[in-house]
Amino acid sequence: MGVSADKPEIQQRFIDKFELTFPMISDTDKSIIVAYGAREVLGVTAKRSTFLVSPDGKIARVWPRVKVEGHADEVVAAIRELAV
């Protein structure tokens, strides 16, 4: 799932534009973002981070600064490693 500080209507436009197939959480008070330590602003946009949560609810891996190119493949590889 994705989390952003954007209002739901702004998130929906983002979901539609990029045809996302996962749920988004609107964290307008930034409580989730702060709890995960993902609150860093880079210029006009916030940094993008990925947290892989294991089935037991623990954070298994963190990518603190995500670059879109190739990132999904990295995450899938990490999920496969966890499944072994």
The first five atom37 places (N, CA, C, CB, O) and aatype in JSON, in Angstrom:
{
  "aatype": [12, 7, 19, 15, 0, 3, 11, 14, 6, 9, 5, 5, 1, 13, 9, 3, 11, 13, 6, 10, 16, 13, 14, 12, 9, 15, 3, 16, 3, 11, 15, 9, 9, 19, 0, 18, 7, 0, 1, 6, 19, 10, 7, 19, 16, 0, 11, 1, 15, 16, 13, 10, 19, 15, 14, 3, 7, 11, 9, 0, 1, 19, 17, 14, 1, 19, 11, 19, 6, 7, 8, 0, 3, 6, 19, 19, 0, 0, 9, 1, 6, 10, 0, 19],
  "atom_mask": [
    [1, 1, 1, 1, 1],
    [1, 1, 1, 0, 1],
    [1, 1, 1, 1, 1],
    [1, 1, 1, 1, 1],
    [1, 1, 1, 1, 1],
    [1, 1, 1, 1, 1],
    [1, 1, 1, 1, 1],
    [1, 1, 1, 1, 1],
    [1, 1, 1, 1, 1],
    [1, 1, 1, 1, 1],
    [1, 1, 1, 1, 1],
    [1, 1, 1, 1, 1],
    [1, 1, 1, 1, 1],
    [1, 1, 1, 1, 1],
    [1, 1, 1, 1, 1],
    [1, 1, 1, 1, 1],
    [1, 1, 1, 1, 1],
    [1, 1, 1, 1, 1],
    [1, 1, 1, 1, 1],
    [1, 1, 1, 1, 1],
    [1, 1, 1, 1, 1],
    [1, 1, 1, 1, 1],
    [1, 1, 1, 1, 1],
    [1, 1, 1, 1, 1],
    [1, 1, 1, 1, 1],
    [1, 1, 1, 1, 1],
    [1, 1, 1, 1, 1],
    [1, 1, 1, 1, 1],
    [1, 1, 1, 1, 1],
    [1, 1, 1, 1, 1],
    [1, 1, 1, 1, 1],
    [1, 1, 1, 1, 1],
    [1, 1, 1, 1, 1],
    [1, 1, 1, 1, 1],
    [1, 1, 1, 1, 1],
    [1, 1, 1, 1, 1],
    [1, 1, 1, 0, 1],
    [1, 1, 1, 1, 1],
    [1, 1, 1, 1, 1],
    [1, 1, 1, 1, 1],
    [1, 1, 1, 1, 1],
    [1, 1, 1, 1, 1],
    [1, 1, 1, 0, 1],
    [1, 1, 1, 1, 1],
    [1, 1, 1, 1, 1],
    [1, 1, 1, 1, 1],
    [1, 1, 1, 1, 1],
    [1, 1, 1, 1, 1],
    [1, 1, 1, 1, 1],
    [1, 1, 1, 1, 1],
    [1, 1, 1, 1, 1],
    [1, 1, 1, 1, 1],
    [1, 1, 1, 1, 1],
    [1, 1, 1, 1, 1],
    [1, 1, 1, 1, 1],
    [1, 1, 1, 1, 1],
    [1, 1, 1, 0, 1],
    [1, 1, 1, 1, 1],
    [1, 1, 1, 1, 1],
    [1, 1, 1, 1, 1],
    [1, 1, 1, 1, 1],
    [1, 1, 1, 1, 1],
    [1, 1, 1, 1, 1],
    [1, 1, 1, 1, 1],
    [1, 1, 1, 1, 1],
    [1, 1, 1, 1, 1],
    [1, 1, 1, 1, 1],
    [1, 1, 1, 1, 1],
    [1, 1, 1, 1, 1],
    [1, 1, 1, 0, 1],
    [1, 1, 1, 1, 1],
    [1, 1, 1, 1, 1],
    [1, 1, 1, 1, 1],
    [1, 1, 1, 1, 1],
    [1, 1, 1, 1, 1],
    [1, 1, 1, 1, 1],
    [1, 1, 1, 1, 1],
    [1, 1, 1, 1, 1],
    [1, 1, 1, 1, 1],
    [1, 1, 1, 1, 1],
    [1, 1, 1, 1, 1],
    [1, 1, 1, 1, 1],
    [1, 1, 1, 1, 1],
    [1, 1, 1, 1, 1]
  ],
  "atom_positions": [
    [[0.84, -1.16, 0.0], [0.0, 0.0, 0.0], [0.89, 1.23, 0.0], [-0.96, -0.01, 1.2], [2.05, 1.18, 0.39]],
    [[0.34, 2.31, -0.42], [1.07, 3.57, -0.45], [0.52, 4.52, 0.59], [0.0, 0.0, 0.0], [-0.67, 4.48, 0.93]],
    [[1.38, 5.38, 1.09], [0.97, 6.39, 2.06], [1.52, 7.74, 1.59], [1.48, 6.05, 3.51], [2.69, 7.85, 1.24]],
    [[0.67, 8.74, 1.6], [1.14, 10.09, 1.3], [0.33, 11.09, 2.11], [1.03, 10.39, -0.23], [-0.75, 10.79, 2.61]],
    [[0.87, 12.27, 2.23], [0.2, 13.33, 2.98], [-0.85, 14.05, 2.14], [1.22, 14.34, 3.49], [-1.51, 14.97, 2.62]],
    [[-1.01, 13.64, 0.9], [-2.0, 14.27, 0.03], [-3.42, 13.92, 0.45], [-1.77, 13.85, -1.42], [-3.67, 12.87, 1.05]],
    [[-4.33, 14.81, 0.14], [-5.75, 14.57, 0.39], [-6.23, 13.45, -0.55], [-6.6, 15.87, 0.17], [-5.65, 13.26, -1.61]],
    [[-7.28, 12.72, -0.16], [-7.76, 11.6, -0.96], [-8.04, 11.94, -2.43], [-9.0, 11.05, -0.35], [-7.75, 11.14, -3.31]],
    [[-8.6, 13.12, -2.69], [-8.92, 13.46, -4.08], [-7.65, 13.65, -4.93], [-9.77, 14.73, -4.13], [-7.65, 13.34, -6.12]],
    [[-6.61, 14.16, -4.33], [-5.33, 14.31, -5.04], [-4.72, 12.93, -5.27], [-4.34, 15.23, -4.25], [-4.19, 12.65, -6.34]],
    [[-4.79, 12.07, -4.26], [-4.29, 10.7, -4.4], [-5.03, 9.98, -5.52], [-4.45, 9.93, -3.09], [-4.41, 9.25, -6.3]],
    [[-6.34, 10.17, -5.6], [-7.11, 9.48, -6.63], [-6.65, 9.87, -8.02], [-8.59, 9.77, -6.46], [-6.58, 9.03, -8.92]],
    [[-6.36, 11.14, -8.22], [-5.84, 11.58, -9.53], [-4.51, 10.88, -9.83], [-5.66, 13.13, -9.57], [-4.27, 10.47, -10.96]],
    [[-3.64, 10.75, -8.82], [-2.35, 10.07, -8.96], [-2.57, 8.59, -9.29], [-1.51, 10.23, -7.66], [-1.91, 8.04, -10.18]],
    [[-3.5, 7.95, -8.58], [-3.82, 6.54, -8.82], [-4.32, 6.35, -10.24], [-4.88, 6.04, -7.81], [-3.9, 5.42, -10.94]],
    [[-5.21, 7.22, -10.68], [-5.76, 7.13, -12.04], [-4.69, 7.37, -13.09], [-6.9, 8.14, -12.23], [-4.6, 6.63, -14.07]],
    [[-3.87, 8.39, -12.89], [-2.84, 8.74, -13.86], [-1.84, 7.6, -14.07], [-2.1, 10.0, -13.41], [-1.45, 7.31, -15.2]],
    [[-1.43, 6.96, -12.97], [-0.4, 5.92, -13.07], [-0.98, 4.51, -13.0], [0.61, 6.1, -11.97], [-0.24, 3.53, -12.94]],
    [[-2.31, 4.41, -13.01], [-3.01, 3.13, -13.03], [-2.51, 2.21, -11.91], [-2.83, 2.45, -14.39], [-2.2, 1.04, -12.14]],
    [[-2.44, 2.75, -10.71], [-1.96, 1.97, -9.57], [-2.99, 0.9, -9.2], [-1.68, 2.89, -8.36], [-4.2, 1.11, -9.31]],
    [[-2.49, -0.24, -8.78], [-3.37, -1.36, -8.43], [-3.29, -1.71, -6.95], [-3.01, -2.59, -9.27], [-3.68, -2.8, -6.54]],
    [[-2.77, -0.78, -6.15], [-2.69, -1.01, -4.71], [-3.36, 0.15, -3.99], [-1.21, -1.18, -4.25], [-3.48, 1.24, -4.54]],
    [[-3.79, -0.09, -2.75], [-4.48, 0.98, -2.01], [-3.53, 2.08, -1.55], [-5.19, 0.4, -0.81], [-2.35, 1.85, -1.31]],
    [[-4.08, 3.27, -1.44], [-3.34, 4.43, -0.94], [-4.02, 4.92, 0.34], [-3.27, 5.57, -2.01], [-5.24, 4.92, 0.45]],
    [[-3.19, 5.33, 1.3], [-3.68, 5.89, 2.56], [-3.35, 7.37, 2.58], [-3.06, 5.15, 3.8], [-2.21, 7.77, 2.33]],
    [[-4.35, 8.17, 2.87], [-4.15, 9.61, 3.01], [-3.74, 9.91, 4.45], [-5.44, 10.41, 2.61], [-4.52, 9.7, 5.38]],
    [[-2.52, 10.39, 4.62], [-1.96, 10.66, 5.94], [-1.76, 12.17, 6.09], [-0.62, 9.9, 6.16], [-0.63, 12.65, 6.24]],
    [[-2.87, 12.9, 6.05], [-2.76, 14.37, 6.03], [-2.16, 14.94, 7.3], [-4.12, 14.97, 5.81], [-1.58, 16.02, 7.28]],
    [[-2.29, 14.22, 8.42], [-1.65, 14.72, 9.65], [-0.21, 14.22, 9.8], [-2.48, 14.31, 10.87], [0.47, 14.55, 10.77]],
    [[0.23, 13.43, 8.84], [1.6, 12.92, 8.74], [2.01, 12.0, 9.9], [2.55, 14.07, 8.67], [3.2, 11.81, 10.14]],
    [[1.05, 11.44, 10.6], [1.38, 10.58, 11.74], [2.07, 9.29, 11.31], [0.11, 10.25, 12.53], [3.0, 8.83, 11.97]],
    [[1.63, 8.7, 10.22], [2.28, 7.48, 9.72], [3.66, 7.81, 9.16], [1.4, 6.79, 8.62], [4.63, 7.12, 9.44]],
    [[3.72, 8.88, 8.39], [4.98, 9.3, 7.78], [6.04, 9.56, 8.84], [4.77, 10.56, 6.92], [7.19, 9.13, 8.7]],
    [[5.67, 10.25, 9.89], [6.61, 10.55, 10.98], [6.99, 9.26, 11.72], [6.0, 11.57, 11.97], [8.15, 9.06, 12.05]],
    [[6.01, 8.39, 11.98], [6.27, 7.15, 12.72], [7.29, 6.27, 11.99], [4.98, 6.37, 12.92], [8.08, 5.58, 12.63]],
    [[7.28, 6.31, 10.67], [8.22, 5.51, 9.89], [9.51, 6.26, 9.58], [7.57, 5.07, 8.6], [10.41, 5.71, 8.94]],
    [[9.61, 7.49, 10.03], [10.83, 8.25, 9.78], [11.0, 8.64, 8.33], [0.0, 0.0, 0.0], [12.12, 8.81, 7.86]],
    [[9.9, 8.79, 7.63], [9.95, 9.09, 6.2], [9.66, 10.55, 5.9], [8.98, 8.22, 5.47], [9.36, 10.9, 4.76]],
    [[9.75, 11.41, 6.92], [9.41, 12.81, 6.7], [10.66, 13.64, 6.43], [8.67, 13.37, 7.92], [11.26, 14.2, 7.34]],
    [[11.02, 13.71, 5.19], [12.13, 14.54, 4.75], [11.68, 15.18, 3.45], [13.47, 13.72, 4.57], [11.24, 14.48, 2.54]],
    [[11.78, 16.45, 3.36], [11.33, 17.14, 2.16], [12.54, 17.47, 1.29], [10.54, 18.42, 2.51], [13.52, 18.04, 1.75]],
    [[12.43, 17.09, 0.04], [13.49, 17.36, -0.93], [12.93, 18.34, -1.96], [13.99, 16.04, -1.62], [12.2, 17.95, -2.87]],
    [[13.27, 19.59, -1.82], [12.73, 20.59, -2.74], [11.24, 20.74, -2.52], [0.0, 0.0, 0.0], [10.81, 21.09, -1.43]],
    [[10.47, 20.48, -3.56], [9.02, 20.65, -3.47], [8.31, 19.36, -3.06], [8.47, 21.14, -4.79], [7.17, 19.4, -2.59]],
    [[8.96, 18.22, -3.24], [8.3, 16.95, -2.93], [8.97, 16.25, -1.76], [8.32, 16.04, -4.16], [10.14, 16.49, -1.45]],
    [[8.22, 15.41, -1.12], [8.77, 14.6, -0.03], [9.58, 13.46, -0.63], [7.65, 14.05, 0.91], [9.36, 13.06, -1.77]],
    [[10.52, 12.95, 0.15], [11.28, 11.81, -0.35], [10.36, 10.6, -0.41], [12.52, 11.52, 0.56], [9.38, 10.5, 0.33]],
    [[10.68, 9.7, -1.3], [9.92, 8.47, -1.41], [10.73, 7.35, -0.8], [9.56, 8.16, -2.89], [11.91, 7.18, -1.11]],
    [[10.11, 6.6, 0.06], [10.74, 5.47, 0.73], [9.85, 4.25, 0.57], [11.0, 5.78, 2.23], [8.64, 4.37, 0.39]],
    [[10.47, 3.09, 0.63], [9.71, 1.84, 0.61], [10.07, 1.05, 1.85], [10.0, 1.02, -0.69], [11.24, 0.92, 2.21]],
    [[9.05, 0.51, 2.5], [9.23, -0.34, 3.66], [8.6, -1.69, 3.34], [8.59, 0.3, 4.95], [7.41, -1.76, 3.03]],
    [[9.38, -2.74, 3.41], [8.87, -4.09, 3.19], [8.55, -4.67, 4.56], [9.9, -4.99, 2.4], [9.43, -4.83, 5.41]],
    [[7.28, -4.99, 4.77], [6.83, -5.51, 6.05], [6.63, -7.02, 5.91], [5.51, -4.81, 6.53], [5.91, -7.48, 5.01]],
    [[7.26, -7.78, 6.79], [7.17, -9.24, 6.74], [5.8, -9.7, 7.25], [8.3, -9.89, 7.58], [5.07, -8.92, 7.87]],
    [[5.46, -10.97, 6.99], [4.16, -11.48, 7.45], [3.95, -11.36, 8.96], [4.02, -12.92, 7.04], [2.81, -11.3, 9.42]],
    [[5.04, -11.31, 9.74], [4.88, -11.18, 11.18], [4.76, -9.72, 11.62], [6.05, -11.84, 11.9], [4.72, -9.43, 12.82]],
    [[4.69, -8.8, 10.65], [4.46, -7.4, 10.95], [5.72, -6.58, 11.22], [0.0, 0.0, 0.0], [5.63, -5.4, 11.56]],
    [[6.88, -7.2, 11.08], [8.14, -6.48, 11.31], [8.68, -5.91, 10.0], [9.19, -7.41, 11.96], [8.47, -6.48, 8.93]],
    [[9.38, -4.8, 10.12], [9.99, -4.21, 8.92], [11.18, -5.08, 8.53], [10.43, -2.72, 9.17], [12.13, -5.22, 9.29]],
    [[11.1, -5.66, 7.35], [12.13, -6.57, 6.87], [13.21, -5.87, 6.06], [11.5, -7.66, 6.04], [14.36, -6.3, 6.04]],
    [[12.83, -4.78, 5.39], [13.8, -4.07, 4.56], [13.3, -2.66, 4.32], [14.03, -4.8, 3.21], [12.1, -2.41, 4.25]],
    [[14.24, -1.73, 4.2], [13.9, -0.33, 3.95], [14.73, 0.18, 2.79], [14.13, 0.54, 5.22], [15.94, -0.05, 2.73]],
    [[14.08, 0.87, 1.89], [14.76, 1.6, 0.83], [14.5, 3.08, 1.13], [14.24, 1.18, -0.63], [13.41, 3.58, 0.84]],
    [[15.46, 3.78, 1.71], [15.2, 5.14, 2.19], [15.03, 6.2, 1.11], [16.31, 5.56, 3.08], [14.36, 7.21, 1.35]],
    [[15.59, 6.01, -0.04], [15.4, 6.97, -1.14], [15.18, 6.19, -2.41], [16.64, 7.94, -1.28], [16.12, 5.63, -2.99]],
    [[13.95, 6.15, -2.84], [13.56, 5.33, -3.98], [13.76, 6.06, -5.29], [12.12, 4.91, -3.84], [13.34, 7.21, -5.46]],
    [[14.4, 5.38, -6.21], [14.44, 5.82, -7.61], [13.54, 4.85, -8.36], [15.93, 5.84, -8.2], [13.71, 3.63, -8.27]],
    [[12.6, 5.38, -9.09], [11.56, 4.56, -9.72], [12.15, 3.49, -10.63], [10.62, 5.44, -10.51], [11.72, 2.33, -10.58]],
    [[13.11, 3.85, -11.43], [13.71, 2.92, -12.4], [14.29, 1.69, -11.68], [14.81, 3.62, -13.22], [15.24, 1.82, -10.91]],
    [[13.73, 0.52, -11.95], [14.23, -0.73, -11.4], [13.82, -1.04, -9.97], [0.0, 0.0, 0.0], [14.13, -2.11, -9.46]],
    [[13.14, -0.11, -9.33], [12.8, -0.31, -7.92], [11.85, -1.48, -7.7], [12.19, 0.95, -7.36], [12.04, -2.26, -6.77]],
    [[10.86, -1.61, -8.54], [9.9, -2.71, -8.37], [10.61, -4.06, -8.43], [8.8, -2.65, -9.46], [10.27, -4.97, -7.67]],
    [[11.59, -4.19, -9.31], [12.34, -5.44, -9.4], [13.11, -5.72, -8.11], [13.32, -5.38, -10.59], [13.19, -6.86, -7.67]],
    [[13.68, -4.67, -7.52], [14.39, -4.83, -6.24], [13.45, -5.32, -5.14], [15.05, -3.51, -5.82], [13.8, -6.2, -4.35]],
    [[12.28, -4.74, -5.11], [11.31, -5.11, -4.07], [10.85, -6.56, -4.28], [10.09, -4.15, -4.08], [10.76, -7.32, -3.31]],
    [[10.56, -6.93, -5.51], [10.14, -8.3, -5.79], [11.23, -9.3, -5.4], [9.78, -8.46, -7.29], [10.94, -10.35, -4.84]],
    [[12.49, -8.98, -5.69], [13.61, -9.84, -5.31], [13.68, -10.0, -3.79], [14.93, -9.26, -5.84], [13.92, -11.11, -3.29]],
    [[13.48, -8.91, -3.07], [13.52, -8.97, -1.6], [12.36, -9.8, -1.06], [13.47, -7.54, -1.01], [12.53, -10.53, -0.08]],
    [[11.2, -9.7, -1.67], [10.06, -10.51, -1.25], [10.36, -11.98, -1.47], [8.78, -10.09, -2.01], [10.04, -12.82, -0.63]],
    [[10.96, -12.28, -2.59], [11.32, -13.69, -2.88], [12.33, -14.21, -1.87], [11.89, -13.83, -4.31], [12.25, -15.37, -1.46]],
    [[13.27, -13.37, -1.48], [14.25, -13.78, -0.47], [13.56, -14.1, 0.87], [15.3, -12.67, -0.26], [13.93, -15.06, 1.55]],
    [[12.59, -13.3, 1.22], [11.86, -13.53, 2.46], [11.07, -14.84, 2.41], [10.91, -12.36, 2.74], [10.89, -15.51, 3.43]],
    [[10.6, -15.19, 1.23], [9.75, -16.37, 1.08], [10.55, -17.67, 1.18], [9.01, -16.32, -0.25], [9.97, -18.75, 1.3]],
    [[11.86, -17.59, 1.12], [12.69, -18.8, 1.15], [12.85, -19.32, 2.54], [14.06, -18.53, 0.54], [13.53, -20.34, 2.75]]
  ]
}
